[in-house]
């Protein structure tokens, strides 16, 4: 594989897509089946909503994720993380992966390519549900990194990644993209978590 021999790279950088690399106007449309009320949630609000409700409570809602299929609606790069992605792609010792909770990859792939990102230098994965653990585990098994950096806007996904890294004895540095950075695209406070082994 030459330069992009994933198995010999020492670092793995994992990026989420929605509200980490790309800020869009997409919303999750929610119907409460008990009272037929409808409301909308941003991707970040959906993550918070899902974490606040138990599985039994979640069963009372129907979710429409159609805004998160295909290319993002009016998607704009979040400069802070987009610059990190460009930096990591230029680093020969770093394998770069995109792990999205979406159920398809073509929209994010096309959007990245429209913004001059060579996706052939990346590993692209979608979990299709809120549990990204199996994606993280697959990356750790195949890439065999010495350390992992993850860029995410949701704490649950960061915690999933940290758990998998601990399982395999790999240091994980997590950068939680805050609403401030998402809205300003370039500046704002940042949450940082590190799990050393």
Buried (B, 14 or more C-beta within 10 A) or exposed (E): EEEBEBEEBEBBBBBBBBBBBBBBEBBBBBBEEEEEEEEEBBBBBBBBBBEEEEEEEEEEBEBEBEBBEBBBEEBEBBBBBBEBBBEBBEEEEBBBBBBBBBEEBEBBBBBBEEBEBEBEEBBBBBBEEBEBBEBBBBBBEBBBBEBBBBBBBBBBBBBBBBBBBBEBEBBBBBBBBBBEBBEBBEEBEEBEBEBEE
